Amino acid sequence: MQKLGILVIRGSGKTGFERQKRFIKKVNKRLTKNGINTNQVVYEFIDWYEPMQSQQELLIERMFENKGLKLRSKVLRRLLITNIADLINFGGKPNFPNQIYEHTQSLVYNSISNLQKQLTENAPMIILASSMGTEIINNYIWDRQRSEQNDPKGTTAFERFETLVGLFTFGNNIPIFSPSTKIEDLRPIQFPAQNILPELKNIAIWENYFDKNDPLGYPIKFINKYYDDANVKDIQIAVGNLLSFWNLLSHFGYWTSRKLQKRISDFMMKVMEETS
């Protein structure tokens, strides 16, 4: 059986993958229960956030330790600097690179390259992306698809996402970045890829999950006619617990959703069966 590659990219906040690894653990439990050898699944986590976090923590430390500053709302200030400000700092629009954008792209490439080394040639790939991670991976795929010849980050079918069979986005930030470009001119990534392997094309899916109470997570088909025509399905879902499902904190509930765990594990099993 051919191994399956799973690329996981999280959003903003304190660096690390505790929530994502708990999510994967429950996905693997479902796979095992259904007779799937989880050794045939390779996971790679994209740590794009650590370099930015180090700079944020330096700023926060200097601000709070300055005895001449009498600032209130420290918790809110930390939240804004370590989460909301990422949307500004990243400045992530394709073809308008900046230092953080380019550095982030390099980190994404390193993870994809590492994942590829653990798989056979043309192995199927599934991406799980949340929050800010949806914008980052969206831009990265766009740049590979629109790159000129001899793209150093797209030398193989795997690196060009021509084996990307499943794209699961949740808590999607893409609409937040949309007004930086003329909205009617925005184009979604091509999914599935034009040169996707024939055996993957018929089962390829892009599902975008959002909670109606999450002001940082959005459907995307409403953006314009191009997104409306895209091969993506917006799916409303309820996430979070009693303290968070009805407010902003619901944005942090996708990685604990049993519905998402079941949907993703079911699709993983389908891909492995179709490509075995």
C-alpha positions in Angstrom: 0.0 0.0 0.0 1.3 3.5 -0.9 1.9 5.8 2.0 -0.3 8.9 2.4 1.2 12.3 3.2 -0.6 14.7 5.5 0.5 18.3 5.7 -0.7 20.2 8.8 -0.5 24.0 9.0 -1.9 25.8 12.0 -2.9 29.4 12.7 -1.5 32.1 15.0 -0.9 31.9 18.7 1.7 30.3 20.9 4.0 28.1 18.9 3.6 24.3 19.1 1.2 21.7 17.9 -0.4 20.3 21.0 -4.0 20.7 19.8 -3.1 19.4 16.3 -1.3 16.3 17.7 -4.3 15.5 19.9 -6.5 15.8 16.8 -4.2 13.5 14.8 -4.2 11.0 17.7 -7.9 10.7 17.5 -7.9 10.5 13.7 -5.4 7.6 14.0 -7.5 5.9 16.6 -10.4 5.9 14.0 -8.1 4.6 11.3 -6.8 1.8 13.5 -10.4 0.9 14.5 -11.2 0.4 10.8 -8.1 -1.8 10.2 -5.8 0.9 8.7 -2.1 0.6 9.5 -1.3 4.2 10.7 2.4 3.5 9.8 1.2 4.1 6.2 0.4 7.7 7.1 3.1 10.3 7.4 2.4 13.6 9.1 4.4 16.8 8.7 3.7 19.9 10.8 4.6 23.3 9.3 6.0 25.5 12.0 5.8 28.9 10.3 5.1 30.8 13.4 8.1 30.5 15.7 10.3 33.2 14.1 7.5 35.7 14.2 6.6 34.7 17.8 10.2 35.4 19.0 9.9 39.0 17.8 6.4 39.4 19.3 7.6 38.1 22.7 10.6 40.5 22.6 8.2 43.4 22.0 5.8 42.3 24.7 8.7 41.9 27.2 10.0 45.3 26.6 6.6 46.9 26.8 5.5 45.2 30.1 8.9 45.6 31.8 9.1 49.3 31.1 8.3 50.9 34.4 7.6 54.2 32.8 4.6 52.7 30.9 1.4 52.4 32.9 -0.6 50.2 30.5 -3.9 48.4 31.2 -5.6 45.5 29.3 -2.4 43.5 29.2 -4.2 40.3 28.3 -5.9 42.0 25.4 -2.7 43.7 24.2 -1.0 40.3 24.2 -3.9 38.8 22.2 -3.7 41.5 19.7 0.1 41.3 19.2 0.3 37.5 19.1 -2.8 36.8 17.1 -4.5 39.7 15.3 -1.3 41.5 14.4 -0.2 38.4 12.4 -2.7 39.4 9.8 -0.9 42.6 9.3 2.7 41.4 9.7 2.4 38.6 7.2 1.3 40.9 4.5 0.7 37.8 2.5 -0.4 38.6 -1.0 1.1 36.7 -3.9 3.4 38.7 -6.2 3.9 41.3 -3.5 6.5 39.7 -1.3 8.0 41.1 1.9 10.5 39.7 4.3 8.1 37.7 6.5 6.2 36.5 3.4 9.4 35.1 1.8 10.7 33.6 5.1 7.3 31.9 5.7 7.4 30.5 2.2 10.8 29.0 2.8 9.5 27.3 6.0 6.6 25.8 4.1 8.9 24.5 1.4 11.2 22.9 4.0 8.2 21.0 5.5 6.9 19.9 2.1 10.4 18.7 1.1 10.8 16.8 4.4 7.4 15.1 3.9 8.3 14.2 0.3 11.5 12.4 1.5 9.4 10.1 3.6 7.1 9.1 0.8 7.2 7.3 -2.6 7.2 9.3 -5.8 3.8 10.8 -6.6 2.3 9.8 -3.2 -1.1 11.4 -2.5 -1.2 14.4 -0.2 -3.9 15.8 2.1 -3.6 19.3 3.6 -5.2 20.3 6.9 -5.1 24.1 7.3 -6.7 26.3 9.9 -7.0 30.1 10.5 -3.9 32.0 9.4 -2.6 28.8 8.0 -5.3 28.8 5.3 -4.0 32.1 3.9 -0.3 31.0 4.0 -0.9 27.7 2.2 -3.3 29.3 -0.2 -0.6 31.8 -1.2 2.1 29.1 -1.4 0.0 26.9 -3.7 -0.9 30.0 -5.8 2.8 30.9 -6.2 3.7 27.4 -7.3 0.8 27.2 -9.8 1.6 30.7 -11.3 5.4 30.4 -11.2 7.6 30.6 -14.3 9.5 27.6 -15.4 12.4 26.3 -13.2 10.6 27.1 -10.0 13.1 25.9 -7.3 10.2 25.2 -5.0 8.3 23.2 -7.6 10.7 20.6 -9.1 8.4 17.6 -8.6 4.8 16.8 -9.0 4.5 16.5 -5.3 6.0 20.0 -4.7 3.7 21.4 -7.4 0.7 19.9 -5.6 -0.2 17.7 -8.5 -0.8 14.9 -6.0 -2.9 17.0 -3.7 -6.1 15.0 -3.4 -7.7 16.6 -0.2 -7.7 20.1 1.0 -9.5 20.7 4.4 -9.6 24.4 5.5 -11.3 25.6 8.6 -11.5 28.9 10.4 -10.5 30.4 7.0 -8.9 33.9 7.0 -8.8 34.4 3.2 -11.6 36.9 3.0 -9.9 39.1 5.6 -7.0 39.6 3.2 -9.2 40.0 0.1 -9.7 43.8 0.3 -6.0 44.3 -0.3 -6.6 43.4 -3.9 -9.5 44.4 -6.2 -12.0 41.8 -5.1 -13.5 41.2 -8.6 -10.0 40.2 -9.8 -9.2 37.7 -7.2 -8.8 34.1 -8.3 -8.8 31.0 -6.2 -6.1 28.4 -6.5 -6.7 25.7 -9.1 -8.1 22.6 -7.4 -7.6 19.9 -8.3 -4.3 20.8 -10.1 -4.4 20.8 -13.9 -1.9 18.0 -14.0 -3.3 15.9 -11.1 -2.7 12.2 -11.5 -5.8 10.6 -13.1 -6.4 8.2 -10.3 -6.6 11.1 -7.8 -8.8 13.5 -9.9 -12.1 11.7 -9.4 -11.8 11.6 -5.6 -10.2 15.0 -5.0 -12.1 17.3 -2.6 -11.7 20.8 -1.1 -13.9 21.4 1.9 -13.9 24.7 3.7 -15.4 24.6 7.2 -16.7 27.6 9.2 -18.7 28.3 12.3 -21.3 31.0 12.0 -20.2 32.4 15.4 -16.5 32.6 14.4 -15.7 36.1 13.2 -12.3 35.0 12.1 -13.4 32.1 10.0 -15.3 32.5 6.8 -16.9 30.7 3.9 -15.2 31.7 0.6 -17.5 31.0 -2.3 -19.3 34.4 -1.7 -16.1 36.4 -2.5 -16.7 36.7 -6.2 -17.8 34.7 -9.3 -14.5 32.9 -9.6 -14.6 31.5 -6.0 -18.3 30.7 -6.5 -17.3 28.6 -9.6 -14.4 27.0 -7.8 -14.3 23.3 -6.9 -14.7 24.0 -3.2 -17.6 23.3 -0.8 -18.3 25.7 2.1 -19.6 23.7 5.1 -21.1 25.3 8.2 -20.1 23.5 11.4 -20.6 24.1 15.1 -17.3 24.0 17.1 -16.2 24.8 20.7 -17.6 24.0 24.1 -20.2 25.7 26.4 -17.9 28.6 27.0 -16.8 29.2 23.5 -19.3 27.9 20.9 -21.3 31.2 20.9 -18.4 33.7 20.6 -15.0 34.6 19.2 -13.4 31.7 21.1 -15.2 29.3 18.8 -12.3 30.1 16.4 -10.1 27.8 18.5 -12.5 24.9 18.5 -12.0 23.3 15.1 -9.1 21.1 16.2 -11.4 19.5 18.8 -14.3 18.8 16.5 -15.4 15.2 16.4 -17.2 15.8 13.1 -14.0 17.0 11.5 -12.0 14.1 13.0 -14.5 11.6 11.5 -14.8 13.4 8.1 -11.0 13.6 7.6 -10.4 10.0 8.8 -13.1 8.7 6.5 -11.6 10.5 3.5 -8.1 9.3 4.4 -9.4 5.7 4.3 -11.0 6.4 0.9 -7.8 7.7 -0.6 -5.7 4.8 0.8 -8.2 2.3 -0.6 -8.3 4.0 -4.0 -4.5 4.2 -4.3 -3.6 0.8 -2.8 
